[in-house]
Amino acid sequence: MSLKLQKALILQIFLLIFLNSCFNIKEQERSDPKTAYEKAREAADKNPISLGDLAKKGGTNFEFASSNILWRATLSNLNFIPLANVDYSGGMIITDWYSEDNAKEQIKIQIRFLSNELRSDALQINSYKRSCETNGLCKNLNIDSNFNNAIKEAILNTARVMKIEETKKK
């Protein structure tokens, strides 16, 4: 058998195996019509864990957002902006891009909670501005620290008022 014929035969065998494996994956996907949500729900039902079970084991310390005054004050101050990601356990709130009147300029705010205490260094705020041109090109820039400090002060002031109201109720 010639060298060219051997190479062609090896290539055909390789392609046959490769295409066959792709075909099997597609067949498996078609035969299992469950959505990702349904699969996750089934997995959760097979291994149910409640917060009470974890607390009994002593493996974790639960503190919920409703008890964190900085968290509540932040959500109160950002109630006009849609939120893209809210992760209490990770201590992070990220807003979606927001524009009040001008769709060519939008802002996005990222707030990281460094502490649960009512202190000025408990929050780290980063904000971004997206400017889009008429041709569709957009630039993302950091907004200056004055804007971030103004947001931080508004959150801290709201938290102070909430704290005072809570102490009056007690």
VEXVO-182195 format. One record per atom (N, C-alpha, C): residue in three letters; x, y, z. Coordinates in steps of 0.02 Angstrom, whole numbers, plus 32768, in hexadecimal, padded with zeros to 4 digits. Example, Ala and Ser with C-alpha at 12.3 -4.5 7.8 and 13.67 -1.06 7.14 Angstrom:
ALA82947EE48186 ALA82677F1F8186 ALA82947F5B8186 SER82827F908162 SER82AC7FCB8165 SER82858002818A 
END
This chain:
MET802A7FC68000 MET800080008000 MET802D803E8000 SER801B806F7FD8 SER804680AA7FD2 SER803D80D8800E LEU806C81038018 LEU806C81328051 LEU80318162804D LYS8021817B8012 LYS7FE781A8800A LYS7FA68185801C LEU7FA081478007 LEU7F6381228015 LEU7F5D81148061 GLN7F9481068082 GLN7F9380FB80CA GLN7F7F813B80EF LYS7F9A817380DB LYS7F8981B380FB LYS7F3F81C380F0 ALA7F2681B780B5 ALA7EDF81C580A6 ALA7EB2819880D0 LEU7EC6815880D7 LEU7E9F812980FE LEU7E9E813C8148 ILE7ED781508163 ILE7EDC816681A9 ILE7EB281A581B4 LEU7EB481D48185 LEU7E8C8210818A LEU7E428200818A GLN7E2D81D3815F GLN7DE681C0815C GLN7DD0819E819C ILE7DF9817481B8 ILE7DE8815281F7 ILE7DE28186822F PHE7E1181B48232 PHE7E1081E98265 PHE7DD08213825E LEU7DC082278221 LEU7D84824F8217 LEU7D4582298229 LEU7D4381E98218 LEU7D0A81BF8228 LEU7D0081BA8274 ILE7D3581B08299 ILE7D3181AC82E2 ILE7D1C81EF82FF PHE7D3B822582E7 PHE7D2C82688300 PHE7CE3827A82F3 LEU7CCC827182B7 LEU7C87828382A6 LEU7C55825682CA ASN7C66821882D4 ASN7C3A81EA82F8 ASN7C3382008341 SER7C6982168360 SER7C64822D83A5 SER7C3A826C83AA CYS7C3F8299837A CYS7C1582D5837A CYS7BCC82C38371 PHE7BBF82938347 PHE7B7B827E833A PHE7B5C8261837A ASN7B82823B83A0 ASN7B68821D83DE ASN7B5782538410 ILE7B7E82878416 ILE7B7082BD8445 ILE7B2E82DE8431 LYS7B2582EC83F2 LYS7AE8830C83DC LYS7AAB82DF83E9 GLU7AB3829E83DF GLU7A7C827083EB GLU7A6A826F8435 GLN7A9C82718461 GLN7A8F827184A8 GLN7A6982B184BC GLU7A7C82EA84A0 GLU7A5A832884B0 GLU7A1283268499 ARG7A058309845E ARG79C183068444 ARG799782D5846D SER79B582A08486 SER798E826E84AA SER797F828384F2 ASP79A182B7850C ASP799682CF8550 ASP797C8316854D PRO7939831F854B PRO791D83628540 PRO791A838D8580 LYS7935837585B7 LYS7932839C85F5 LYS795D83DA85F0 THR7944840E860C THR796A844C860E THR799D84498646 ALA79CA84788645 ALA79FD847B867A ALA79DD848686BD TYR79A684AD86BF TYR798384BA86FD TYR796684798719 GLU7947845186EE GLU792984128704 GLU795E83E3871F LYS799783DF86FE LYS79CE83B48714 LYS79E883CB8758 ALA79F0840C8761 ALA7A07842687A1 ALA79D4841A87D8 ARG7994842287C8 ARG795F841687F9 ARG795F83CD880F GLU7968839E87E0 GLU796B835787F1 GLU79A78348881F ALA79E08366880F ALA7A1C835B8838 ALA7A118376887F ALA79F083AF8885 ALA79E383CC88C7 ALA79B283A288EE ASP7980838588CC ASP794F835B88ED ASP796F831A8907 LYS79A1830088E3 LYS79C282C388F8 LYS79EC82CD8936 ASN7A07830B8940 ASN7A3283198978 ASN7A1B8358899B PRO79E2835589BE PRO79C9839289DE PRO79F183A48A1C ILE7A0483E38A21 ILE7A2783FD8A5C ILE7A04843D8A70 SER79EF84408AAD SER79CE847E8AC3 SER79FF84A88AEB LEU79EF84E68AF2 LEU7A1985138B19 LEU7A1B84FD8B62 GLY79E584E28B7B GLY79E384C98BBF GLY7A13848F8BCA ASP7A1784628B98 ASP7A45842A8B9D ASP7A8D84428BA1 LEU7A9E84738B78 LEU7AE3848D8B79 LEU7AF284B08BBB ALA7AC184D58BD5 ALA7ACC84F88C14 ALA7AD584C78C4E LYS7AB0848E8C4D LYS7AB6845C8C81 LYS7AFC843C8C81 LYS7B1884338C45 LYS7B5A84158C3F LYS7B9084458C56 GLY7B8084848C5A GLY7BB184B58C71 GLY7BE684C58C3D GLY7BD884B58BFE GLY7C0984BF8BC9 GLY7C0A85058BAD THR7BDA852E8BBD THR7BD785708BA0 THR7BB485A08BCE ASN7BBF85E08BC2 ASN7BA186148BE9 ASN7B74863D8BBB PHE7B33863D8BC8 PHE7B05865F8B9B PHE7AF686A58BB4 GLU7AFD86D58B88 GLU7AE787198B95 GLU7AC687308B55 PHE7A8787428B5A PHE7A6187518B1E PHE7A61879C8B0F ALA7A5287AC8AD1 ALA7A5487F18ABB ALA7A25881E8AE3 SER79EE88038AFA SER79BE882C8B1E SER79DB88448B61 SER7A0F88228B7B SER7A2D88388BBA SER7A6A88648BB0 ASN7A80886C8B73 ASN7ABA88968B64 ASN7AA488DB8B4F ILE7AB2890C8B78 ILE7A9A89508B6D ILE7ABA89708B2F LEU7AFA89628B22 LEU7B1B897D8AE6 LEU7AFB89618AA7 TRP7AEB89228AA9 TRP7ACC89018A6F TRP7A8889208A60 ARG7A5F89298A94 ARG7A1D89478A8B ARG7A22898F8A74 ALA7A5189B58A8F ALA7A5A89FB8A7B ALA7A708A008A32 THR7A9B89D28A1D THR7AB289D289D7 THR7A7889C489A8 LEU7A51899189B8 LEU7A178981898D LEU79E489B9898C SER79DD89DB89C4 SER79AF8A1489C7 SER79C78A4D899A ASN7A088A5A8999 ASN7A238A908970 ASN7A268A7F8926 LEU7A2C8A3F8916 LEU7A318A2B88D0 LEU79EF8A1088B5 ASN79B78A2088D5 ASN79778A0488C0 ASN79608A1A887B PHE797E8A4C885E PHE796A8A64881C PHE79918A4387E3 ILE79C68A1F87F4 ILE79F189FF87C1 ILE79E489B487C1 PRO79DB89968786 PRO79D3894D8785 PRO7A14892B879A LEU7A0E88F687C0 LEU7A4888D387DA LEU7A59889887AC ALA7A998891879B ALA7AAF885A8770 ALA7AC5881E879A ASN7AE6882A87D3 ASN7AFF87F487FC ASN7AFD880A8845 VAL7ADD87E1886E VAL7AD987EE88B5 VAL7AEF87AF88D8 ASP7B2787B288FB ASP7B438777891C ASP7B5287898964 TYR7B2387788990 TYR7B2D878B89D6 TYR7B67876489F5 SER7B6C872489E6 SER7BA286FD8A04 SER7BE7871489EB GLY7BEA872D89AF GLY7C2987478995 GLY7C33879189A4 GLY7BFF87B289BE GLY7C0487F889D0 GLY7C0B88268995 MET7BE0881C8962 MET7BE888438925 MET7BA388548907 ILE7B9C889188F1 ILE7B6288A788CB ILE7B7C88C8888C ILE7B6388B28852 ILE7B7688D18813 ILE7B3688E487EF THR7B31892387DC THR7AF6893A87B8 THR7AFD892B876E ASP7AC6892E874C ASP7AC789298703 ASP7AD9896D86E7 TRP7AE8897086A7 TRP7AF489B28688 TRP7AB589DA868C TYR7ABA8A1986A0 TYR7A808A4386AC TYR7A898A87868B SER7A538A9E866D SER7A518AE0864F SER7A0C8AFD865A GLU7A0A8B3A8672 GLU79C98B58867F GLU79AB8B75863F ASP79D08B9F861C ASP79B68BBF85E0 ASP79DF8BB085A1 ASN7A208BAF85A8 ASN7A4D8BA98570 ASN7A668B61856A ALA7A4D8B3D8538 ALA7A618AF7852F ALA7AA98AF08518 LYS7AC88B268502 LYS7B0E8B2384EC LYS7B3E8B248527 GLU7B278B398561 GLU7B508B3A859D GLU7B2C8B1385D5 GLN7B4E8AE185EE GLN7B328AB78623 GLN7B648AB0865B ILE7B4B8AA08697 ILE7B788A9386CF ILE7B6A8A4E86EC LYS7B9D8A33870C LYS7B9889F3872E LYS7BBD89FB8770 ILE7BA089E187A6 ILE7BBD89E987E9 ILE7BCA89A48807 GLN7C05899D8823 GLN7C18895F8845 GLN7C298970888E ILE7C06894E88BC ILE7C11895B8903 ILE7C28891A8924 ARG7C60891D8945 ARG7C7B88E4896B ARG7C7888F589B5 PHE7C5C88C689DB PHE7C5888CE8A23 PHE7C9588AE8A43 LEU7CBD88D68A65 LEU7CFA88BD8A84 LEU7CEF88AD8ACE SER7CB888C68AEA SER7CA888BA8B30 SER7C5D88C58B3A ASN7C4288A78B6F ASN7BFC88B28B80 ASN7BF388ED8BAE GLU7C2A89098BC5 GLU7C2789428BF4 GLU7C1789828BCF LEU7BF889AF8BF3 LEU7BE689F08BD7 LEU7C238A1F8BDB ARG7C4F8A198BAA ARG7C8D8A418BA6 ARG7C978A568B5F SER7CBE8A8B8B56 SER7CC98AA58B12 SER7CF58A768AE9 ASP7D1F8A4E8B09 ASP7D498A208AE2 ASP7D2989DC8AD9 ALA7CEA89D58AE9 ALA7CC689968AE1 ALA7CAE898B8A99 LEU7CAF89C08A71 LEU7C9789BC8A2C LEU7CCE89CE89FA GLN7CD189AA89C4 GLN7CFD89BC898D GLN7CD089C58950 ILE7CD08A008932 ILE7CA38A0E88FB ILE7CCC8A1F88BD ASN7CBB89FD8886 ASN7CD88A0B8845 ASN7C9E8A198816 SER7CA68A4B87ED SER7C728A5C87BD SER7C918A668778 TYR7C698A578746 TYR7C808A598701 TYR7C4F8A7F86D6 LYS7C698A9F86A3 LYS7C408AC48674 LYS7C4C8AA8862F ARG7C168A99860C ARG7C1A8A8185C8 ARG7C028AB8859A SER7C2E8ACD856C SER7C1C8AFF853B SER7C1B8ADF84F6 CYS7BE38AE384D5 CYS7BDC8AC48493 CYS7BD58AFB845E GLU7BF68AEF8426 GLU7BF28B1E83EE GLU7BBB8B0883BE THR7BAC8B31838E THR7B768B22835F THR7B868AE58334 ASN7BC78AD5832A ASN7BD98A9B8301 ASN7BD78A5A8329 GLY7BC38A5D8369 GLY7BBC8A218391 GLY7BF88A0F83BB LEU7C2F8A3283B5 LEU7C698A2583DE LEU7C608A438423 CYS7C6F8A1B8456 CYS7C668A32849B CYS7CA88A2E84C0 LYS7CB18A5D84EF LYS7CEC8A5E851A LYS7CD48A5A8562 ASN7CF58A2F858A ASN7CE78A2A85D1 ASN7D1F8A4C85F7 LEU7D0E8A7B8622 LEU7D3F8AA08648 LEU7D2D8A9F8692 ASN7D5F8AA286BD ASN7D538AA98704 ASN7D3B8AF08712 ILE7D0A8AF6873F ILE7CF28B388754 ILE7D1E8B4E878E ASP7D288B8F8793 ASP7D568BA987C6 ASP7D3F8B99880D SER7D6D8B9E883C SER7D608B8A8881 SER7D2D8BB788A4 ASN7D238BF4888C ASN7CF08C2088AB ASN7CAA8C0188A6 PHE7C9B8BE5886C PHE7C5A8BC48862 PHE7C538B888891 ASN7C898B608895 ASN7C888B2588C2 ASN7C808B3A890B ASN7CA38B6F891E ASN7C9D8B878963 ASN7C588BA28973 ALA7C388BC28942 ALA7BF48BDB894C ALA7BC48BA18957 ILE7BCC8B6B8931 ILE7BA18B31893B ILE7BAE8B12897F LYS7BED8B0C8992 LYS7BFF8AF089D3 LYS7BE18B198A0C GLU7BE58B5B8A08 GLU7BCA8B868A3C GLU7B7E8B808A40 ALA7B5D8B7B8A06 ALA7B148B738A06 ALA7B008B318A28 ILE7B258AFC8A1A ILE7B168ABB8A38 ILE7B228ABE8A84 LEU7B5B8ADA8A98 LEU7B6B8ADE8ADF LEU7B398B098B05 ASN7B238B418AE7 ASN7AF18B6C8B07 ASN7AAF8B478B10 THR7A9A8B228ADC THR7A5D8AFB8AE1 THR7A638AC58B16 ALA7A9D8AA58B1A ALA7AA98A728B4D ALA7AA78A908B93 ARG7AC38ACB8B9B ARG7AC28AEC8BDC ARG7A7A8AFB8BF2 VAL7A528B148BC4 VAL7A0B8B228BD3 VAL79E78AE28BE5 MET79F38AAD8BC0 MET79D38A6C8BCF MET79E88A538C14 LYS7A278A5B8C24 LYS7A418A448C65 LYS7A208A6B8C9E ILE7A198AAD8C95 ILE79FA8AD78CC8 ILE79B08AC28CD1 GLU798E8AB58C9A GLU79478AA08C9E GLU79418A5D8CC1 GLU79708A2F8CB4 GLU796E89EE8CD5 GLU797989F38D20 THR79A88A1F8D34 THR79B58A278D7B THR797A8A498D9F LYS79578A748D7C LYS791B8A948D9A LYS78E48A618DA5 LYS78DD8A328D77 LYS78A989FF8D7D LYS78B689CF8DB8 LYS78F689C48DC6 LYS790989978DFD LYS790289BC8E3E 
END
